[in-house]
């Protein structure tokens, strides 16, 4: 339950609406689909559904359908008898039998083949299945929670997912809002992860984030959502001075001026630009010179900020600008929120 609590931090309207719908459907022994981008906490929401149900004291079994090949996935789901396939030296129960009376969470559901989807449909409808290599029908009482990060109705329309299975699984669908749509939850989540990391490091206390660090966290798009936020915050706390507010946020742990290039090395001197000018013959006139120069200037400023973790003092120094000049250029190009 400790990891589950990570998903329950937030006060945004979209997040509170999600929790309300979750609380309504949790007590019912009905299948639920949890849809969301990577890192949004689908497994944690599934656990919450289980522990708020009448099955809370029964097994909560998890299976990532994308982690193993089809033959092994079928065996993992339904079990097998001895000799069912090469290497099956003895009979083995699958996840459905293990979850009997409880809940089975099927993550990455869309990666399942159509053949396995057909077998899953029978379990959803009748609670019946056969172990691989057996003709004996087995009966279980399992609540199924499925998760996906794709548009399942679109996949069904394209024939990539069974429509009848989608109908059976979608008694209710909980769609998790990405972190970029709940910006007011970013700093509270970050503080939660930071305090956990401080505890791991055995430091006395968490001194908080500086205003600039908080703004940096809030202004980032978080393509990896809560999982990425956790990694970024824990790294920032680990690298910060104990007892001092966290001031530096680094999104890319690979960022380094010495990072190997995916391109073949050339003879360009250190610090030289790797982008060659467009040959004169390829330039098409007329064009808006002022607009092109402004786009180039804005792109260079953004790149420099990213390279220096949005630290404006270091960015100004690296560009050979005064601090005030850099601030003026950022305002000119509307780069970065939170500037006075």
C-alpha positions as CSV (number, residue, x, y, z in Angstrom):
1,X,0.0,0.0,0.0
2,X,3.0,2.3,0.4
3,X,3.6,2.5,-3.3
4,X,-0.1,2.9,-4.0
5,X,-0.1,6.1,-1.9
6,X,2.1,7.8,-4.5
7,X,-0.8,7.8,-7.0
8,X,-3.1,9.5,-4.5
9,X,-1.3,12.8,-4.2
10,X,-2.9,15.7,-6.0
11,X,-5.6,18.3,-5.8
12,X,-6.2,19.1,-9.5
13,X,-9.8,18.8,-10.7
14,X,-9.0,16.1,-13.3
15,X,-7.2,14.0,-10.7
16,X,-10.0,14.3,-8.0
17,X,-12.6,13.4,-10.7
18,X,-10.5,10.3,-11.4
19,X,-10.4,9.3,-7.7
20,X,-14.2,9.8,-7.4
21,X,-14.9,7.5,-10.4
22,X,-12.4,5.0,-9.0
23,X,-14.2,4.9,-5.7
24,X,-17.5,4.4,-7.3
25,X,-16.5,1.4,-9.4
26,X,-14.0,-0.2,-7.0
27,X,-16.6,-2.1,-4.9
28,X,-18.2,-3.8,-8.0
29,X,-16.9,-7.2,-9.2
30,X,-16.8,-5.8,-12.8
31,X,-13.9,-5.5,-15.2
32,X,-12.3,-2.1,-15.6
33,X,-10.0,-0.7,-18.2
34,X,-7.3,1.8,-17.0
35,X,-6.0,3.9,-19.9
36,X,-3.1,6.3,-19.8
37,X,0.3,7.3,-21.1
38,X,3.4,5.7,-19.8
39,X,4.3,6.6,-16.3
40,X,0.9,7.8,-15.2
41,X,0.5,5.1,-12.6
42,X,-1.9,2.6,-14.2
43,X,-0.6,-0.2,-11.9
44,X,-1.1,1.9,-8.8
45,X,-4.7,2.8,-9.8
46,X,-5.4,-0.9,-10.4
47,X,-4.1,-1.7,-6.9
48,X,-6.3,1.0,-5.5
49,X,-9.3,-0.6,-7.3
50,X,-8.5,-3.9,-5.7
51,X,-7.9,-2.7,-2.1
52,X,-11.2,-0.7,-2.2
53,X,-13.1,-3.7,-3.2
54,X,-14.6,-6.6,-1.2
55,X,-11.7,-8.7,-2.6
56,X,-9.1,-6.6,-0.7
57,X,-7.9,-9.6,1.4
58,X,-7.7,-11.9,-1.6
59,X,-4.8,-12.1,-4.1
60,X,-3.9,-9.1,-6.3
61,X,-1.9,-10.7,-9.2
62,X,-0.1,-8.7,-11.9
63,X,1.0,-9.7,-15.4
64,X,2.7,-7.5,-18.0
65,X,1.4,-8.9,-21.3
66,X,4.2,-7.2,-23.3
67,X,7.1,-8.6,-21.3
68,X,7.0,-12.2,-22.6
69,X,6.4,-13.9,-25.9
70,X,3.0,-15.3,-26.9
71,X,3.6,-19.0,-26.0
72,X,4.9,-18.2,-22.6
73,X,2.2,-15.5,-22.1
74,X,-0.5,-18.2,-22.7
75,X,1.1,-20.4,-20.1
76,X,1.5,-17.6,-17.6
77,X,-2.2,-16.7,-17.9
78,X,-3.8,-20.2,-18.0
79,X,-1.1,-22.5,-16.8
80,X,0.1,-25.7,-18.5
81,X,0.2,-29.5,-17.9
82,X,3.4,-31.5,-18.0
83,X,4.7,-32.1,-21.6
84,X,2.5,-29.3,-23.0
85,X,5.6,-27.9,-24.8
86,X,9.4,-28.2,-24.7
87,X,10.6,-27.5,-21.2
88,X,7.3,-28.1,-19.5
89,X,8.5,-30.9,-17.3
90,X,5.7,-30.5,-14.7
91,X,2.2,-29.0,-14.5
92,X,1.9,-25.4,-13.4
93,X,-1.0,-23.1,-12.4
94,X,-1.3,-19.8,-14.3
95,X,-2.1,-16.4,-13.0
96,X,-5.9,-16.9,-13.3
97,X,-5.8,-19.8,-10.9
98,X,-3.5,-17.9,-8.6
99,X,-5.9,-14.9,-8.6
100,X,-9.0,-17.0,-7.9
101,X,-11.3,-15.0,-5.6
102,X,-9.2,-11.9,-6.1
103,X,-8.1,-9.5,-8.9
104,X,-5.9,-10.0,-12.0
105,X,-4.2,-6.9,-13.4
106,X,-3.3,-7.4,-17.1
107,X,-0.9,-4.6,-18.1
108,X,-0.1,-3.7,-21.7
109,X,-3.3,-5.5,-22.7
110,X,-3.1,-4.3,-26.4
111,X,0.1,-6.4,-27.0
112,X,-1.9,-9.6,-26.7
113,X,-2.5,-11.6,-29.9
114,X,-6.0,-12.0,-31.3
115,X,-5.8,-15.7,-30.5
116,X,-5.1,-15.1,-26.9
117,X,-7.8,-12.4,-26.8
118,X,-10.3,-15.0,-27.9
119,X,-9.3,-17.2,-24.9
120,X,-9.4,-14.3,-22.6
121,X,-12.9,-13.5,-23.8
122,X,-14.1,-16.9,-22.6
123,X,-12.7,-16.3,-19.1
124,X,-14.3,-12.8,-18.9
125,X,-17.7,-14.2,-20.0
126,X,-17.8,-17.5,-18.2
127,X,-14.9,-17.7,-15.8
128,X,-13.7,-20.8,-17.7
129,X,-10.4,-21.8,-19.3
130,X,-8.2,-24.7,-20.0
131,X,-4.5,-25.1,-19.2
132,X,-2.2,-25.3,-22.1
133,X,-2.1,-28.9,-23.3
134,X,-5.2,-29.9,-21.4
135,X,-8.9,-30.5,-22.2
136,X,-10.0,-30.1,-18.6
137,X,-12.2,-27.0,-18.1
138,X,-11.4,-25.0,-15.0
139,X,-13.6,-22.5,-13.3
140,X,-12.4,-19.3,-11.5
141,X,-13.8,-16.2,-10.0
142,X,-11.5,-13.4,-10.9
143,X,-12.0,-9.7,-11.4
144,X,-10.0,-8.4,-14.4
145,X,-8.5,-5.0,-14.6
146,X,-6.8,-4.3,-17.9
147,X,-4.4,-1.4,-18.8
148,X,-3.3,0.1,-22.1
149,X,-1.6,3.2,-23.4
150,X,-3.2,3.1,-26.8
151,X,-6.6,4.0,-28.2
152,X,-8.3,0.6,-27.9
153,X,-11.5,1.6,-29.7
154,X,-9.4,2.7,-32.7
155,X,-7.4,-0.6,-32.5
156,X,-10.7,-2.5,-32.5
157,X,-12.0,-0.6,-35.5
158,X,-8.7,-1.5,-37.3
159,X,-9.1,-5.2,-36.4
160,X,-6.1,-5.2,-34.0
161,X,-8.2,-5.7,-30.9
162,X,-11.4,-7.8,-30.6
163,X,-14.5,-5.6,-30.4
164,X,-16.4,-8.2,-28.3
165,X,-13.5,-8.4,-25.8
166,X,-13.4,-4.6,-25.6
167,X,-17.1,-4.5,-24.9
168,X,-16.7,-7.0,-22.1
169,X,-13.8,-5.4,-20.5
170,X,-15.0,-1.8,-20.6
171,X,-17.8,-1.9,-17.9
172,X,-16.0,1.3,-16.9
173,X,-12.9,3.0,-18.3
174,X,-10.7,5.2,-16.1
175,X,-8.5,7.5,-18.2
176,X,-5.6,8.9,-16.3
177,X,-4.7,12.5,-16.9
178,X,-1.1,13.1,-18.0
179,X,1.0,15.2,-15.6
180,X,1.1,18.1,-18.0
181,X,-2.7,18.5,-17.6
182,X,-2.4,18.6,-13.8
183,X,0.4,21.2,-13.2
184,X,-0.8,22.1,-9.8
185,X,0.0,18.6,-8.6
186,X,3.6,18.7,-9.8
187,X,5.3,20.4,-6.8
188,X,3.3,18.4,-4.2
189,X,4.3,15.2,-5.9
190,X,7.9,16.4,-6.2
191,X,8.0,17.2,-2.5
192,X,6.6,13.7,-1.7
193,X,9.3,12.0,-3.7
194,X,12.0,14.3,-2.4
195,X,11.1,13.5,1.2
196,X,11.3,9.8,0.4
197,X,14.7,10.2,-1.1
198,X,15.9,12.2,1.9
199,X,14.8,9.3,4.1
200,X,16.8,6.8,1.9
201,X,19.9,9.0,2.1
202,X,19.4,9.3,5.9
203,X,19.6,13.1,5.8
204,X,17.9,15.0,8.7
205,X,15.3,16.8,6.7
206,X,14.2,18.1,3.3
207,X,14.9,21.8,2.9
208,X,12.5,22.3,0.0
209,X,13.0,23.5,-3.5
210,X,14.1,27.0,-4.5
211,X,11.5,29.1,-6.3
212,X,13.4,28.7,-9.6
213,X,13.6,24.9,-9.1
214,X,9.9,24.8,-8.5
215,X,9.2,26.9,-11.6
216,X,11.4,24.6,-13.6
217,X,9.5,21.6,-12.5
218,X,6.1,23.2,-13.2
219,X,7.2,24.4,-16.7
220,X,8.4,21.1,-18.0
221,X,6.1,18.9,-20.2
222,X,6.9,15.6,-18.4
223,X,6.6,13.2,-21.3
224,X,7.4,10.4,-18.8
225,X,4.7,11.6,-16.4
226,X,4.9,10.7,-12.7
227,X,7.6,8.1,-13.2
228,X,9.9,10.6,-14.8
229,X,9.1,13.2,-12.1
230,X,10.1,10.7,-9.5
231,X,13.4,9.9,-11.2
232,X,14.3,13.6,-11.8
233,X,13.4,14.7,-8.2
234,X,15.3,11.8,-6.6
235,X,18.4,12.6,-8.7
236,X,18.1,16.3,-7.8
237,X,17.9,15.5,-4.1
238,X,20.8,13.0,-4.3
239,X,23.0,15.6,-5.9
240,X,22.0,18.5,-3.7
241,X,23.9,19.7,-0.6
242,X,22.2,18.1,2.5
243,X,20.2,20.6,4.5
244,X,20.1,23.1,1.6
245,X,17.1,23.8,-0.7
246,X,17.3,21.9,-4.0
247,X,18.2,24.5,-6.7
248,X,19.3,22.4,-9.7
249,X,17.0,20.3,-11.7
250,X,18.5,18.1,-14.4
251,X,16.1,16.3,-16.8
252,X,18.6,14.4,-18.9
253,X,21.1,12.4,-16.9
254,X,23.1,11.9,-20.1
255,X,23.6,15.6,-20.6
256,X,27.3,16.4,-20.9
257,X,29.6,18.4,-23.2
258,X,31.5,15.1,-23.6
259,X,28.6,13.0,-24.6
260,X,29.5,10.8,-27.6
261,X,27.8,11.8,-30.9
262,X,25.7,9.4,-32.9
263,X,27.4,11.0,-36.0
264,X,30.8,10.1,-37.3
265,X,33.5,12.4,-35.8
266,X,34.9,15.1,-38.0
267,X,37.8,17.5,-37.9
268,X,35.7,20.5,-36.6
269,X,37.5,22.3,-33.8
270,X,36.1,22.1,-30.2
271,X,33.2,24.5,-29.8
272,X,32.5,24.8,-33.5
273,X,29.0,24.4,-34.8
274,X,28.3,21.1,-36.5
275,X,25.5,22.6,-38.7
276,X,26.8,23.8,-42.1
277,X,25.2,26.9,-43.7
278,X,22.6,26.2,-46.4
279,X,24.3,26.4,-49.8
280,X,23.4,29.6,-51.6
281,X,21.9,27.7,-54.5
282,X,19.4,26.1,-52.2
283,X,18.1,29.3,-50.6
284,X,14.7,30.2,-52.0
285,X,13.7,33.9,-52.2
286,X,11.8,35.8,-51.1
287,X,11.7,35.1,-47.4
288,X,11.2,37.1,-44.2
289,X,14.8,37.7,-43.1
290,X,13.7,39.2,-39.7
291,X,11.5,36.2,-39.0
292,X,14.2,33.7,-39.9
293,X,16.8,35.4,-37.7
294,X,14.3,35.6,-34.8
295,X,13.6,31.8,-35.1
296,X,17.3,31.1,-35.1
297,X,17.9,33.3,-32.1
298,X,15.0,31.7,-30.1
299,X,16.2,28.2,-31.0
300,X,19.8,29.0,-29.8
301,X,18.5,30.5,-26.5
302,X,16.3,27.5,-25.8
303,X,19.2,25.1,-26.5
304,X,21.5,27.0,-24.2
305,X,19.0,27.1,-21.4
306,X,18.4,23.3,-21.7
307,X,22.2,22.7,-21.7
308,X,22.6,24.7,-18.5
309,X,19.5,23.2,-16.7
310,X,17.6,26.5,-17.1
311,X,20.1,28.3,-14.9
312,X,19.9,31.8,-16.3
313,X,23.2,33.0,-14.8
314,X,25.2,30.2,-16.2
315,X,23.4,30.5,-19.6
316,X,24.2,34.2,-19.8
317,X,27.9,33.5,-19.1
318,X,28.0,30.7,-21.7
319,X,26.5,33.0,-24.3
320,X,28.7,35.9,-23.5
321,X,25.7,38.0,-22.5
322,X,25.0,40.1,-19.4
323,X,22.3,38.7,-17.2
324,X,20.0,41.6,-18.0
325,X,20.5,41.1,-21.7
326,X,19.6,37.4,-21.5
327,X,16.5,38.2,-19.5
328,X,15.5,40.8,-22.2
329,X,15.9,38.2,-25.0
330,X,13.9,35.6,-23.1
331,X,11.1,38.1,-22.7
332,X,11.4,39.1,-26.4
333,X,10.9,35.5,-27.5
334,X,8.5,34.5,-24.7
335,X,10.8,31.7,-23.6
336,X,10.1,30.3,-20.1
337,X,7.1,31.1,-17.9
338,X,7.4,32.8,-14.6
339,X,9.7,35.6,-15.7
340,X,8.8,38.9,-14.0
